Amino acid sequence: MSSTRNRRPSSATTPNQTPFSQRRLKTKPALTVIVILLLGNILWIIAWLIPNKGHEIGSDEQVAAVDGDIITRQDWMVAMEERYGKETLQNLVNESVMDKAAKKFKIQVTDKEIDLELALMRSAQDKFDTAMQNLSAEQLQQKIRSQLILDKVLTKDVVIKEGSIEKYYEENQALYNTKTSYRTNFIEVESKKGAEEAVSGIKKASDFSVLAREISVDSASASLGGDIGFLTEKQANIDPAILNAAKALKAGEVSKAFKLDNGHYGIVQVQEIIEGQSFTYDDVKEHIERELALEQVPQSVTPEAFWSEFNATWYYGEAKKGK
């Protein structure tokens, strides 16, 4: 069994970590938007499945067969609609509703604001990355934009004193000094020979994620194609050898085999490197003000609450009623 130090970091607090109560304001956007991000990934799946080259959704074209039993394109598309259609359509309507709300209330969301939210989400280490791992940069930015519009609509009439914002920043400056992070894939095997063979296989064009699913004994990451999210300096509950190996790589590179604390061997691949940033008070003032204002909103409100205001209707019946 793999050592727990090699698995995805937990959110447990250590003496060197910021208490959860102090992290809550920064991580709230990530937790709120996580479900929307999952639905956004489904949009990509549906778009990919849309028939091309003149094929119709009702086509009896064969797309698969099992022991002689045919699965047609129609079977495929009907199953996709039944499993994901409602959630996907709901997501599309919500995005459109938020765009209408932005115009009505004259709300703007800048690229700089989106970049800030994304940087804070990545540094929060709330395992948010498992939800966003298959989203394109454009999809992720759209989800964050919609969430920011909703937050701004909800807090447009809430007044927060300047002193409260300054106090929060002074007490939580560590939250706004993010460390360099490494989006990392990981394979763990029982022997050095096995790890070296895996490295050799990857050099011969084997896909890292496919190999992770096939041979990695770390079941938590193997099920995700080896993805262990963003690693940062002095991160708890992660074998230091994994971080050291990732830090020595450039984006896209694969490490040599290295020994883990539990006696097994590992290899890593760095997908992406996000350089650390230090955010000044002016950089995060509006972010903190908005998050403090959201604390005064009496209940959780979703985009569905605005459907009736913008006459939103959909295939599945009456307009949804938001909370």
PAMARTI-632894 format. One record per residue (C-alpha): chain; y, z, x; residue number from 1. Coordinates in Angstrom, 1 decimal, padded with zeros to 4 digits, always signed. Example, Ala and Ser with C-alpha at 12.3 -4.5 7.8 and 13.67 -1.06 7.14 Angstrom:
2
<pt A,<-004.5,+007.8,+012.3>,1>
<pt A,<-001.1,+007.1,+013.7>,2>
END
This chain:
323
<pt A,<+000.0,+000.0,+000.0>,1>
<pt A,<+003.5,-000.9,+001.3>,2>
<pt A,<+005.8,+001.9,+002.4>,3>
<pt A,<+008.6,+002.6,-000.1>,4>
<pt A,<+011.1,+002.1,+002.7>,5>
<pt A,<+010.3,-001.6,+002.8>,6>
<pt A,<+011.0,-002.1,-000.9>,7>
<pt A,<+014.2,-003.0,-002.7>,8>
<pt A,<+016.8,-000.3,-002.2>,9>
<pt A,<+017.0,+002.3,-005.0>,10>
<pt A,<+020.2,+003.7,-006.5>,11>
<pt A,<+019.3,+007.2,-005.4>,12>
<pt A,<+022.3,+009.0,-003.8>,13>
<pt A,<+022.0,+010.1,-000.1>,14>
<pt A,<+024.4,+012.4,+001.7>,15>
<pt A,<+026.1,+009.4,+003.2>,16>
<pt A,<+026.5,+007.5,-000.1>,17>
<pt A,<+029.2,+007.6,-002.7>,18>
<pt A,<+028.2,+009.7,-005.8>,19>
<pt A,<+027.3,+007.6,-008.8>,20>
<pt A,<+030.1,+009.2,-010.8>,21>
<pt A,<+032.6,+007.8,-008.3>,22>
<pt A,<+030.9,+004.4,-008.2>,23>
<pt A,<+030.9,+004.0,-012.0>,24>
<pt A,<+034.2,+002.3,-012.4>,25>
<pt A,<+033.4,-000.3,-009.8>,26>
<pt A,<+029.9,-001.0,-011.0>,27>
<pt A,<+030.6,-001.1,-014.7>,28>
<pt A,<+031.5,-004.9,-014.8>,29>
<pt A,<+028.2,-005.7,-013.1>,30>
<pt A,<+026.1,-003.6,-015.5>,31>
<pt A,<+028.0,-005.1,-018.5>,32>
<pt A,<+027.6,-008.7,-017.5>,33>
<pt A,<+023.9,-008.5,-016.3>,34>
<pt A,<+022.5,-009.6,-019.6>,35>
<pt A,<+024.9,-012.5,-019.9>,36>
<pt A,<+023.9,-013.6,-016.5>,37>
<pt A,<+020.3,-013.6,-017.4>,38>
<pt A,<+021.1,-015.9,-020.4>,39>
<pt A,<+023.2,-018.1,-018.2>,40>
<pt A,<+020.1,-018.9,-016.1>,41>
<pt A,<+018.3,-020.0,-019.2>,42>
<pt A,<+021.1,-022.6,-019.7>,43>
<pt A,<+020.1,-024.2,-016.5>,44>
<pt A,<+016.5,-024.3,-017.6>,45>
<pt A,<+017.4,-025.9,-020.9>,46>
<pt A,<+019.7,-028.5,-019.2>,47>
<pt A,<+016.9,-029.4,-016.8>,48>
<pt A,<+014.5,-029.9,-019.6>,49>
<pt A,<+016.7,-032.2,-021.6>,50>
<pt A,<+014.8,-035.5,-021.8>,51>
<pt A,<+016.2,-038.5,-019.8>,52>
<pt A,<+015.4,-042.1,-019.3>,53>
<pt A,<+015.4,-042.7,-023.0>,54>
<pt A,<+012.9,-040.0,-023.9>,55>
<pt A,<+013.4,-038.3,-027.3>,56>
<pt A,<+012.9,-034.6,-027.9>,57>
<pt A,<+010.2,-035.5,-030.4>,58>
<pt A,<+008.3,-037.7,-027.9>,59>
<pt A,<+004.6,-037.5,-027.7>,60>
<pt A,<+004.8,-038.2,-024.0>,61>
<pt A,<+002.2,-036.1,-022.1>,62>
<pt A,<+003.7,-033.5,-019.8>,63>
<pt A,<+000.6,-031.6,-019.0>,64>
<pt A,<-003.1,-031.3,-019.8>,65>
<pt A,<-005.6,-028.5,-019.6>,66>
<pt A,<-009.3,-029.4,-019.7>,67>
<pt A,<-008.5,-032.5,-021.7>,68>
<pt A,<-006.1,-030.8,-024.1>,69>
<pt A,<-002.8,-032.6,-024.1>,70>
<pt A,<+000.6,-030.8,-024.0>,71>
<pt A,<+003.3,-033.2,-025.2>,72>
<pt A,<+007.1,-033.2,-024.5>,73>
<pt A,<+007.6,-032.2,-028.1>,74>
<pt A,<+005.3,-029.2,-027.7>,75>
<pt A,<+007.2,-028.2,-024.6>,76>
<pt A,<+010.7,-028.5,-026.1>,77>
<pt A,<+009.7,-026.7,-029.3>,78>
<pt A,<+008.3,-023.8,-027.3>,79>
<pt A,<+011.5,-023.7,-025.2>,80>
<pt A,<+013.7,-023.6,-028.3>,81>
<pt A,<+011.6,-020.9,-029.9>,82>
<pt A,<+011.7,-018.7,-026.8>,83>
<pt A,<+015.1,-019.3,-025.5>,84>
<pt A,<+017.1,-021.3,-028.0>,85>
<pt A,<+018.7,-018.5,-029.9>,86>
<pt A,<+019.9,-016.6,-026.8>,87>
<pt A,<+021.1,-019.8,-025.1>,88>
<pt A,<+023.2,-020.8,-028.1>,89>
<pt A,<+024.6,-017.3,-028.5>,90>
<pt A,<+025.7,-017.5,-024.9>,91>
<pt A,<+027.4,-020.8,-025.4>,92>
<pt A,<+029.2,-019.6,-028.5>,93>
<pt A,<+030.3,-016.4,-026.7>,94>
<pt A,<+031.8,-018.4,-023.9>,95>
<pt A,<+033.7,-020.6,-026.3>,96>
<pt A,<+034.9,-017.6,-028.3>,97>
<pt A,<+036.2,-016.0,-025.1>,98>
<pt A,<+038.1,-019.2,-024.2>,99>
<pt A,<+039.7,-019.2,-027.6>,100>
<pt A,<+040.7,-015.5,-027.2>,101>
<pt A,<+042.2,-016.2,-023.8>,102>
<pt A,<+044.5,-018.9,-025.4>,103>
<pt A,<+045.4,-016.8,-028.4>,104>
<pt A,<+046.3,-013.7,-026.4>,105>
<pt A,<+047.8,-015.7,-023.4>,106>
<pt A,<+045.3,-014.2,-021.0>,107>
<pt A,<+044.7,-015.8,-017.6>,108>
<pt A,<+041.9,-015.2,-015.1>,109>
<pt A,<+042.5,-016.4,-011.6>,110>
<pt A,<+040.0,-017.4,-009.0>,111>
<pt A,<+041.2,-014.5,-006.9>,112>
<pt A,<+040.2,-012.0,-009.6>,113>
<pt A,<+036.8,-013.6,-010.0>,114>
<pt A,<+036.2,-013.4,-006.2>,115>
<pt A,<+037.2,-009.7,-006.2>,116>
<pt A,<+034.8,-008.9,-009.0>,117>
<pt A,<+032.0,-010.8,-007.3>,118>
<pt A,<+032.7,-009.0,-004.0>,119>
<pt A,<+032.6,-005.6,-005.6>,120>
<pt A,<+029.4,-006.4,-007.6>,121>
<pt A,<+027.6,-007.4,-004.4>,122>
<pt A,<+028.7,-004.3,-002.5>,123>
<pt A,<+027.8,-001.9,-005.4>,124>
<pt A,<+024.0,-002.4,-004.7>,125>
<pt A,<+023.0,-001.7,-008.4>,126>
<pt A,<+020.2,-004.2,-008.1>,127>
<pt A,<+022.4,-006.6,-009.9>,128>
<pt A,<+021.3,-009.4,-007.6>,129>
<pt A,<+017.9,-009.8,-009.2>,130>
<pt A,<+019.7,-011.1,-012.3>,131>
<pt A,<+022.0,-013.4,-010.5>,132>
<pt A,<+019.6,-014.7,-007.9>,133>
<pt A,<+018.9,-018.1,-009.6>,134>
<pt A,<+022.4,-018.7,-010.9>,135>
<pt A,<+024.6,-021.3,-009.2>,136>
<pt A,<+028.0,-020.3,-007.9>,137>
<pt A,<+029.6,-022.1,-010.9>,138>
<pt A,<+027.5,-020.4,-013.5>,139>
<pt A,<+028.2,-017.0,-012.0>,140>
<pt A,<+031.9,-017.6,-011.9>,141>
<pt A,<+031.9,-018.6,-015.5>,142>
<pt A,<+030.1,-015.4,-016.6>,143>
<pt A,<+032.5,-013.3,-014.7>,144>
<pt A,<+035.4,-015.2,-016.1>,145>
<pt A,<+034.2,-014.6,-019.7>,146>
<pt A,<+033.7,-010.9,-019.0>,147>
<pt A,<+037.1,-010.5,-017.5>,148>
<pt A,<+038.7,-012.2,-020.6>,149>
<pt A,<+036.9,-009.8,-022.9>,150>
<pt A,<+037.9,-006.8,-020.8>,151>
<pt A,<+041.6,-007.9,-020.7>,152>
<pt A,<+041.6,-008.5,-024.5>,153>
<pt A,<+040.2,-005.0,-025.1>,154>
<pt A,<+042.7,-003.3,-022.8>,155>
<pt A,<+045.8,-005.3,-023.4>,156>
<pt A,<+047.5,-002.5,-025.3>,157>
<pt A,<+046.2,+000.4,-023.2>,158>
<pt A,<+048.8,+001.9,-020.9>,159>
<pt A,<+047.7,+003.5,-017.6>,160>
<pt A,<+050.1,+005.5,-015.5>,161>
<pt A,<+050.8,+004.2,-012.0>,162>
<pt A,<+050.0,+007.7,-010.6>,163>
<pt A,<+046.5,+007.6,-012.1>,164>
<pt A,<+045.8,+004.2,-010.4>,165>
<pt A,<+047.1,+005.4,-007.1>,166>
<pt A,<+045.1,+008.6,-007.3>,167>
<pt A,<+041.9,+006.8,-008.0>,168>
<pt A,<+042.4,+004.4,-005.1>,169>
<pt A,<+043.2,+007.2,-002.7>,170>
<pt A,<+040.1,+009.2,-003.7>,171>
<pt A,<+037.8,+006.2,-003.6>,172>
<pt A,<+039.1,+003.9,-000.8>,173>
<pt A,<+035.5,+003.6,+000.6>,174>
<pt A,<+034.6,+001.7,-002.5>,175>
<pt A,<+037.1,-001.1,-001.6>,176>
<pt A,<+036.0,-001.5,+002.0>,177>
<pt A,<+032.9,-003.6,+001.7>,178>
<pt A,<+030.4,-004.1,+004.6>,179>
<pt A,<+028.9,-007.4,+005.7>,180>
<pt A,<+025.9,-008.1,+003.5>,181>
<pt A,<+022.9,-010.4,+004.1>,182>
<pt A,<+021.1,-012.0,+001.2>,183>
<pt A,<+017.5,-011.7,+002.4>,184>
<pt A,<+014.0,-012.9,+001.7>,185>
<pt A,<+011.1,-010.8,+003.1>,186>
<pt A,<+007.4,-011.2,+003.7>,187>
<pt A,<+005.2,-008.3,+004.6>,188>
<pt A,<+001.6,-008.8,+006.0>,189>
<pt A,<-000.9,-006.4,+007.5>,190>
<pt A,<-001.2,-007.9,+011.0>,191>
<pt A,<+001.0,-009.4,+013.7>,192>
<pt A,<-001.3,-012.5,+013.7>,193>
<pt A,<-000.7,-013.0,+010.0>,194>
<pt A,<+003.0,-012.7,+010.4>,195>
<pt A,<+003.0,-015.2,+013.3>,196>
<pt A,<+000.9,-017.6,+011.2>,197>
<pt A,<+003.5,-017.3,+008.4>,198>
<pt A,<+006.3,-018.1,+010.8>,199>
<pt A,<+004.4,-021.1,+012.1>,200>
<pt A,<+003.8,-022.3,+008.5>,201>
<pt A,<+007.4,-022.1,+007.6>,202>
<pt A,<+008.4,-024.1,+010.7>,203>
<pt A,<+006.0,-026.7,+009.4>,204>
<pt A,<+008.0,-027.0,+006.2>,205>
<pt A,<+006.2,-024.4,+004.0>,206>
<pt A,<+008.6,-022.9,+001.5>,207>
<pt A,<+009.4,-019.3,+002.2>,208>
<pt A,<+009.5,-018.2,-001.4>,209>
<pt A,<+006.2,-019.8,-002.2>,210>
<pt A,<+004.6,-018.3,+000.9>,211>
<pt A,<+006.0,-014.8,-000.1>,212>
<pt A,<+004.3,-015.0,-003.5>,213>
<pt A,<+001.0,-016.1,-001.9>,214>
<pt A,<+000.6,-013.7,+001.1>,215>
<pt A,<+003.2,-010.9,+001.0>,216>
<pt A,<+001.6,-007.4,+000.4>,217>
<pt A,<+004.9,-006.1,-000.8>,218>
<pt A,<+004.4,-006.7,-004.5>,219>
<pt A,<+007.9,-005.9,-005.6>,220>
<pt A,<+009.5,-008.6,-003.4>,221>
<pt A,<+006.6,-011.0,-003.6>,222>
<pt A,<+007.0,-011.4,-007.3>,223>
<pt A,<+010.6,-012.5,-006.6>,224>
<pt A,<+009.6,-015.0,-004.0>,225>
<pt A,<+010.5,-012.5,-001.2>,226>
<pt A,<+014.0,-011.8,-002.4>,227>
<pt A,<+015.1,-008.3,-001.6>,228>
<pt A,<+018.8,-008.9,-002.4>,229>
<pt A,<+021.8,-008.1,-000.3>,230>
<pt A,<+021.3,-005.8,+002.7>,231>
<pt A,<+024.1,-003.9,+004.3>,232>
<pt A,<+024.6,-001.6,+007.3>,233>
<pt A,<+023.0,+001.9,+007.1>,234>
<pt A,<+021.5,+001.1,+003.7>,235>
<pt A,<+019.1,+003.8,+002.3>,236>
<pt A,<+015.5,+003.1,+001.5>,237>
<pt A,<+015.1,+000.0,+003.6>,238>
<pt A,<+013.1,-000.2,+006.9>,239>
<pt A,<+015.8,-000.5,+009.7>,240>
<pt A,<+013.6,-003.2,+011.3>,241>
<pt A,<+014.3,-005.5,+008.3>,242>
<pt A,<+018.0,-005.1,+008.5>,243>
<pt A,<+018.0,-005.5,+012.3>,244>
<pt A,<+016.1,-008.7,+012.0>,245>
<pt A,<+018.4,-010.1,+009.3>,246>
<pt A,<+021.5,-009.2,+011.3>,247>
<pt A,<+020.3,-011.3,+014.2>,248>
<pt A,<+020.1,-014.5,+012.0>,249>
<pt A,<+022.4,-017.1,+010.8>,250>
<pt A,<+022.2,-018.3,+007.1>,251>
<pt A,<+019.1,-020.3,+006.6>,252>
<pt A,<+017.3,-019.0,+009.7>,253>
<pt A,<+013.9,-017.3,+009.8>,254>
<pt A,<+013.1,-014.4,+012.1>,255>
<pt A,<+010.2,-013.9,+014.4>,256>
<pt A,<+007.4,-011.5,+013.4>,257>
<pt A,<+008.5,-007.8,+013.8>,258>
<pt A,<+006.7,-004.5,+013.3>,259>
<pt A,<+007.5,-002.2,+010.3>,260>
<pt A,<+007.5,+001.6,+010.2>,261>
<pt A,<+004.3,+001.6,+008.1>,262>
<pt A,<+002.4,-000.4,+010.8>,263>
<pt A,<+002.5,-003.7,+009.0>,264>
<pt A,<+004.5,-006.7,+010.2>,265>
<pt A,<+007.3,-008.6,+008.5>,266>
<pt A,<+009.4,-011.7,+008.7>,267>
<pt A,<+012.8,-012.3,+007.0>,268>
<pt A,<+014.9,-015.3,+006.0>,269>
<pt A,<+018.6,-014.9,+005.5>,270>
<pt A,<+019.9,-017.0,+002.6>,271>
<pt A,<+023.5,-016.1,+002.7>,272>
<pt A,<+025.9,-013.9,+004.7>,273>
<pt A,<+028.9,-012.3,+003.0>,274>
<pt A,<+031.4,-011.0,+005.5>,275>
<pt A,<+032.8,-007.5,+004.9>,276>
<pt A,<+036.2,-007.1,+003.4>,277>
<pt A,<+038.9,-004.4,+003.1>,278>
<pt A,<+040.9,-004.5,-000.1>,279>
<pt A,<+044.4,-003.0,-000.2>,280>
<pt A,<+045.9,-001.1,-003.1>,281>
<pt A,<+047.8,-004.2,-004.2>,282>
<pt A,<+044.5,-006.2,-004.1>,283>
<pt A,<+042.7,-003.9,-006.5>,284>
<pt A,<+045.5,-002.3,-008.5>,285>
<pt A,<+044.9,-004.4,-011.6>,286>
<pt A,<+041.1,-004.0,-011.3>,287>
<pt A,<+041.4,-000.2,-011.2>,288>
<pt A,<+043.9,-000.2,-014.0>,289>
<pt A,<+041.6,-002.4,-016.2>,290>
<pt A,<+038.6,-000.2,-015.5>,291>
<pt A,<+040.5,+003.0,-016.3>,292>
<pt A,<+041.7,+001.4,-019.5>,293>
<pt A,<+038.2,+000.4,-020.5>,294>
<pt A,<+037.3,+004.1,-020.3>,295>
<pt A,<+039.6,+004.7,-023.2>,296>
<pt A,<+038.0,+002.0,-025.4>,297>
<pt A,<+036.2,+004.1,-028.0>,298>
<pt A,<+033.0,+002.0,-028.2>,299>
<pt A,<+031.2,-000.9,-026.5>,300>
<pt A,<+032.5,-004.2,-027.7>,301>
<pt A,<+030.8,-007.5,-027.2>,302>
<pt A,<+032.1,-011.1,-027.6>,303>
<pt A,<+030.3,-011.3,-031.0>,304>
<pt A,<+033.0,-009.0,-032.4>,305>
<pt A,<+035.4,-012.0,-032.2>,306>
<pt A,<+033.2,-014.6,-033.9>,307>
<pt A,<+034.7,-014.2,-037.3>,308>
<pt A,<+038.2,-014.2,-036.0>,309>
<pt A,<+037.6,-017.7,-034.5>,310>
<pt A,<+035.4,-018.9,-037.4>,311>
<pt A,<+032.3,-019.2,-035.2>,312>
<pt A,<+029.1,-020.4,-037.0>,313>
<pt A,<+025.7,-021.3,-035.6>,314>
<pt A,<+022.3,-022.7,-036.4>,315>
<pt A,<+020.7,-019.3,-036.9>,316>
<pt A,<+022.7,-018.3,-040.0>,317>
<pt A,<+025.7,-016.1,-040.5>,318>
<pt A,<+028.1,-015.2,-037.7>,319>
<pt A,<+026.9,-012.3,-035.6>,320>
<pt A,<+028.7,-009.0,-036.0>,321>
<pt A,<+029.6,-007.4,-032.7>,322>
<pt A,<+029.6,-003.8,-032.0>,323>
END
